[in-house]
Amino acid sequence: MNTLQTILKILDRELNLKGRALEYTADTKLRGALPQLDSMAIVSLVSALEEELGFEFPEDQLDGAIFETVGTLTDCVQRLLAADSA
């Protein structure tokens, strides 16, 4: 399973989207488009991503732009995973 698929699976589970997230693409809007993606959901999502993918989001890098689209979230996660393995 690649990073995008893993993120979609986690999004679907954490936001209780009942399979809808599995159809999302990198261009799918998240912030402002999903009523489920509130501040509490972001905390749960970040925690699940960190736990399942084995990295930590630096607090200074957590801002709304990361959650703009599936692609921006995936790019950020891939960057952090690469930094952790370097």
C-alpha positions as a Markdown table, in Angstrom:
| # | Residue | x | y | z |
|---|---|---|---|---|
| 1 | Met | 0.0 | 0.0 | 0.0 |
| 2 | Asn | 1.5 | 3.4 | -1.0 |
| 3 | Thr | 1.4 | 6.5 | 1.1 |
| 4 | Leu | -1.7 | 8.0 | -0.6 |
| 5 | Gln | -3.7 | 4.8 | -0.2 |
| 6 | Thr | -2.7 | 4.7 | 3.5 |
| 7 | Ile | -3.7 | 8.3 | 4.0 |
| 8 | Leu | -7.0 | 7.8 | 2.3 |
| 9 | Lys | -7.7 | 4.7 | 4.5 |
| 10 | Ile | -6.9 | 6.7 | 7.7 |
| 11 | Leu | -9.0 | 9.7 | 6.5 |
| 12 | Asp | -11.9 | 7.5 | 5.8 |
| 13 | Arg | -11.7 | 5.8 | 9.2 |
| 14 | Glu | -11.0 | 8.9 | 11.3 |
| 15 | Leu | -13.6 | 11.1 | 9.6 |
| 16 | Asn | -16.2 | 8.2 | 9.4 |
| 17 | Leu | -16.6 | 8.7 | 5.7 |
| 18 | Lys | -18.0 | 5.2 | 5.1 |
| 19 | Gly | -15.7 | 4.5 | 2.1 |
| 20 | Arg | -16.0 | 7.8 | 0.3 |
| 21 | Ala | -12.4 | 8.8 | 1.0 |
| 22 | Leu | -11.1 | 5.7 | -0.8 |
| 23 | Glu | -12.3 | 7.4 | -4.1 |
| 24 | Tyr | -10.5 | 10.7 | -3.4 |
| 25 | Thr | -7.6 | 11.9 | -5.6 |
| 26 | Ala | -4.7 | 14.2 | -4.8 |
| 27 | Asp | -6.8 | 17.1 | -6.0 |
| 28 | Thr | -9.7 | 16.4 | -3.7 |
| 29 | Lys | -10.3 | 19.4 | -1.4 |
| 30 | Leu | -10.3 | 18.7 | 2.3 |
| 31 | Arg | -10.2 | 22.0 | 4.3 |
| 32 | Gly | -13.6 | 23.7 | 4.0 |
| 33 | Ala | -15.0 | 20.9 | 1.9 |
| 34 | Leu | -15.5 | 18.3 | 4.6 |
| 35 | Pro | -17.7 | 19.4 | 7.5 |
| 36 | Gln | -16.2 | 16.4 | 9.4 |
| 37 | Leu | -12.7 | 17.9 | 9.3 |
| 38 | Asp | -12.9 | 20.2 | 12.3 |
| 39 | Ser | -10.2 | 20.9 | 14.8 |
| 40 | Met | -10.9 | 17.8 | 16.9 |
| 41 | Ala | -10.9 | 15.6 | 13.8 |
| 42 | Ile | -7.5 | 17.1 | 12.7 |
| 43 | Val | -6.0 | 16.1 | 16.1 |
| 44 | Ser | -7.3 | 12.6 | 15.7 |
| 45 | Leu | -6.1 | 12.5 | 12.1 |
| 46 | Val | -2.6 | 13.7 | 12.9 |
| 47 | Ser | -2.4 | 11.2 | 15.8 |
| 48 | Ala | -3.5 | 8.3 | 13.6 |
| 49 | Leu | -1.1 | 9.3 | 10.8 |
| 50 | Glu | 1.8 | 9.6 | 13.3 |
| 51 | Glu | 1.0 | 6.2 | 14.9 |
| 52 | Glu | 0.4 | 4.2 | 11.7 |
| 53 | Leu | 3.2 | 5.7 | 9.6 |
| 54 | Gly | 5.8 | 6.1 | 12.4 |
| 55 | Phe | 6.7 | 9.7 | 12.3 |
| 56 | Glu | 5.9 | 13.0 | 14.1 |
| 57 | Phe | 4.5 | 16.2 | 12.8 |
| 58 | Pro | 6.6 | 19.0 | 14.1 |
| 59 | Glu | 4.3 | 21.5 | 15.8 |
| 60 | Asp | 5.7 | 24.4 | 13.9 |
| 61 | Gln | 4.8 | 22.8 | 10.6 |
| 62 | Leu | 1.1 | 22.1 | 11.5 |
| 63 | Asp | -1.0 | 24.7 | 9.7 |
| 64 | Gly | -4.2 | 24.7 | 7.7 |
| 65 | Ala | -2.4 | 24.6 | 4.3 |
| 66 | Ile | -1.3 | 21.0 | 5.0 |
| 67 | Phe | -5.0 | 20.0 | 5.0 |
| 68 | Glu | -6.0 | 22.0 | 1.9 |
| 69 | Thr | -6.2 | 18.9 | -0.4 |
| 70 | Val | -5.4 | 15.2 | -0.2 |
| 71 | Gly | -2.3 | 16.1 | -2.3 |
| 72 | Thr | -0.9 | 18.7 | 0.1 |
| 73 | Leu | -1.4 | 16.3 | 3.0 |
| 74 | Thr | 0.3 | 13.5 | 1.2 |
| 75 | Asp | 3.2 | 15.7 | 0.1 |
| 76 | Cys | 3.7 | 16.8 | 3.7 |
| 77 | Val | 3.6 | 13.2 | 5.1 |
| 78 | Gln | 6.0 | 12.0 | 2.4 |
| 79 | Arg | 8.4 | 14.8 | 3.2 |
| 80 | Leu | 8.3 | 14.0 | 6.9 |
| 81 | Leu | 8.7 | 10.3 | 6.3 |
| 82 | Ala | 11.8 | 10.9 | 4.1 |
| 83 | Ala | 13.3 | 13.2 | 6.7 |
| 84 | Asp | 12.8 | 10.6 | 9.4 |
| 85 | Ser | 14.5 | 7.9 | 7.3 |
| 86 | Ala | 17.5 | 10.2 | 6.4 |
